Amino acid sequence: MTRSPRPSALGTATARSIMELVERTRIEKGIGILVVSHDMSVVAGYCPGIVVLAGGRVVERGHTAEVLADPAAPETKALLV
């Protein structure tokens, strides 16, 4: 795993291209991928499950579609604004 010390803002098209490449690689290699993002449209499109963290603690988890359709935690709701 690599980690950048600074956050970066990718354009939507670039982010989707990267996620498509990651998804193809995941399928070809039969591996799991951990996606860390504030962009819920990316998460919704590529991640079957979601864990929402706030202050280093899990505030919500579940199937991505269900959590994003009816978020219980205020932190999750804030990500959707």
N, C-alpha and C positions, 0 to 999 in steps of 0.2 A: 504494500500500500504506500502511496505517496501522499504527501500533505503539503499544500502550499500555505505559507504563513499569512498570505494576504488573500482575501476573497476576490473572486473575479466575476465580472458580469458578462455572460455570453449572450449573444443575440439568440432569439428563439430558434431560428433556422440552424444556427451552429449547435446549440444545445441538443436539438432533435437529431441532427446528423451524428453527433457524438453518441447519444443514447442508442441510436440504431446500430452503430458499430459495436457498442458494448453488448447490446442484446444479441446480435449475431454471434459474437465471440462467446457469450455465455452459453448459447445453445450448442455451438460447435464443440466447446470444451466440456460441457456438462457441469458447469460450476455455478456457484451462487455469487451474486454481486450485492454489495452494500452501496446504496445511493444516498448521499447526504445533500439535501437541497432545500431551499426555501421556495422553490418554484413548484407549486402543487400541480401544475399542468404537466410537467415532466414526470413527476411521481405518479400521477393518475394514469398516464399512458404506458408506463413501463414496470410498475411495481405492484405485485399482487397484494402485498402486505405493507403496513405502515406502522411506525412507532414515532410518536411525537414527543420530543424532549423539551423541557423548559428548566433552565437552571441546573442542567445535568441530571434531571429526574424524568422518568417516564410519566407523562400526563395522560396519554391516550395511546391505544394500540388496537389493531384489528385489520380486517380486510379493507384495502384502500378505498374501494368504491363506497362501502358502508360508512367508514369514518368521514370521508369527504362529503357524503350526502347528508349526514346528520351528526356533525361534530358535537361532542359533549363538553370538551375542555375549552375554556376561553382562549387558550394559546392556539389551539387548532383553528378556532373560528377566526382569530387574528391573521393566521396564515392565508386564509381564503379571501381576505378583503382586498 
